[in-house]
Amino acid sequence: MRASAALRRPSSAVQKKARDLEKPLPKVRKVRADLRATGALEEKRK
C-alpha cells in the first residue's frame, strides 16, 4: 500500500514531509525495477 493511501494524504504532501524529516522516499521507477528483479512484481503483458 502506498504511504499516501495509508495516511489519506496527497502523495506530494507525504513526499514533502519525508524530505522535511530527511527520509526521502525512493523513486517509483527504482522500486518497481527492484520488485521486478526479485520476482515480487510481474512484467506488464501486452
Phi and psi in degrees as a GROMACS rama.xvg file:
@    title "Ramachandran Plot"
@    xaxis  label "Phi"
@    yaxis  label "Psi"
@TYPE xy
-70.8014  148.205  ARG-2
-60.3137  -39.8603  ALA-3
-64.9359  -35.9926  SER-4
-70.4144  -41.0508  ALA-5
-65.5564  -37.0421  ALA-6
-91.1909  -5.88585  LEU-7
53.3981  49.4755  ARG-8
-132.315  157.014  ARG-9
-61.9859  146.624  PRO-10
-60.6615  -33.9823  SER-11
-63.974  -35.9662  SER-12
-68.0546  -39.3407  ALA-13
-66.5322  -42.8293  VAL-14
-64.7224  -40.4177  GLN-15
-63.2275  -44.7821  LYS-16
-64.2387  -39.3415  LYS-17
-62.6478  -42.2467  ALA-18
-64.9558  -40.471  ARG-19
-60.682  -35.539  ASP-20
-85.9984  5.52256  LEU-21
58.215  36.3339  GLU-22
-130.203  65.8839  LYS-23
-61.0406  143.777  PRO-24
-77.1303  146.514  LEU-25
-67.5737  156.505  PRO-26
-66.9015  142.03  LYS-27
-59.7257  -43.705  VAL-28
-62.541  -38.0032  ARG-29
-68.2051  -42.1187  LYS-30
-61.1142  -46.2293  VAL-31
-64.6669  -38.8136  ARG-32
-64.3014  -42.3553  ALA-33
-64.3008  -40.6663  ASP-34
-65.605  -39.0977  LEU-35
-64.7202  -39.6632  ARG-36
-64.9095  -33.9006  ALA-37
-86.0561  -9.0033  THR-38
87.8985  4.41215  GLY-39
-77.5524  -17.8632  ALA-40
-131.148  129.152  LEU-41
-83.6513  152.699  GLU-42
-67.4818  152.939  GLU-43
-69.086  141.066  LYS-44
-106.327  136.945  ARG-45
